[in-house]
């Protein structure tokens, strides 16, 4: 008896799927970048206390400033002196009470006039930018005194409140100790040790609020990563498995290797993510201040490492500045006046620039004066010796970091610099090449075998969005960030031989509202959008050929 076909079987039952594998090295690197971004909120706890292990609360029951100054100064002098600290210790962290102690031995020069006290004596002293009038008067009186008695100046000092938006975030004390209390314990004529101690204020409810906020921020970043990048990568892999890269290919002949990109740039350009990180940093003003103090010491390498990791989070000031700049450039159609920046190079630059401006702020005269003015400009004149208000100074610190990549972006198109490595003219690589990429991704992709071998039969396609950018900067949807690292590469093998290398960019990176891009009347044989450059009378325009099914990718 003849067999009858089962017409109830689905049509796709006999359709063979295409072989697709993810490049493991690229996947590992992509996941590492994902972890780096999503762990950023919790990196704060390398330097901060988690809520359940915070130090005891500070005493807030003082009747007035005089009582606070007398009691708190005596307490600090009792805890941190030549007999309680290890000899040779210029920086000490009291982890139990969350107190940062910085000391410096000073040799008294010939009497210095008060007018030159700043340049001749104050620069480089511990915590100098935070000094109120009382601390400035004490140190300069010592420097200008003609007959200095060690006993008269021993333990002389005062304390003050550190406020942020009129909320106490810490307390600082500065006092003198006769002799070199760092190396020896005997008083010496003309030699004093200056000790600066900062105690952070703790609020249990506030610490828990920050902890919950950071968990929420981590979840939010993961959500944005998925919706803006990895979801589309997953759909791309599924598309290749079911349909291949073109409409006219057979699963019997073709297989694919998917090389994922770096999602960092996609998430950095997200203004919502940048704003949440900016808020996180401003919620931790006291801890940033502590990190600035720690950055000024070099006695404990572990503390310095943790401090630099913590201060690396300030790079979000720069990313937020770039997001704001991108909005303004698009609004006023000034995209051509800005050169997009590499997010990795921004992070590297801020890693050095942040500690540098922290050091300069306490060692350059006009910066010391400027910071001291900012910390007292909102304080009533009657309280200039008892408290600081840090909000103006913190705003300036934020802007100083935010402005660095913005200045570079505006100056780069106008300045041809041949000295610094990040200013050199790039080689004219083909837009479809992995070499036309950010510095980090050039190096990482060069490690992959398919990008190291040359095949005369292979055709490289894609990257046309960058030709569009070059023709008209207005076609950039985000004119401040370089998005090259986010591109995925599809390696197409026919009968086991690499025949096509396709570079896929996000169509959303193009501003398709511009007249330089028009929708073609014919569709593309690819399963992705295809951008084709046409030139007429020396003017470039781009035809967008769409696939049969909508796609977020463009070659």
Secondary structure, 3 states (H helix, E strand, C coil): CCCCCCCCCCHHHHCCCCEEEECHHHHHHHHHHHHHHHCCHHHHHHCCCCHHHCCCCCCCCCCCHHHHHHHHHHHHHHHCCCCCCCCCCCEEEECCCCEEEEEEEEECCCCCCHHHHHHHHHCCCCCHHHCCHHHHHHHHHHHHCCCCCHHHHCCCEEEEEEEECCEEEEEEEEEEEECCCCCCCCCCCCEEEEEEEEEECCCHHHHHHHHHHHHHHHHHHHHHHHHHHHHHHHHHHHHHHHHCCECCCCCCCEEEEEECCCCHHHHHCCHHHHHHHHHHHHHCHHHHHHHHHHHCCCCCHHHHHHHHHHHHHHHHHHHHHHHHHHHHHHHCCCHHHCCCECHHHHHHHHHHHHHHHHHHHHHCHHHHHHHHHHHHCCCCHHHCCCEEECHHHHHHHHHHHHHHHHHHHHHHCCCCCCCCHHHCCCCCCCCCCCCCCCHHHHHHHHCCHHHCCCCCCCEEEECHHHHHHHHCHHHECCCCECCHHHCEEEEEEECCEEEEEEEEEEHHHECCCCCCEEECCCCCCECCEEEEEEEECCEEEEEEECCCCCCCEEC
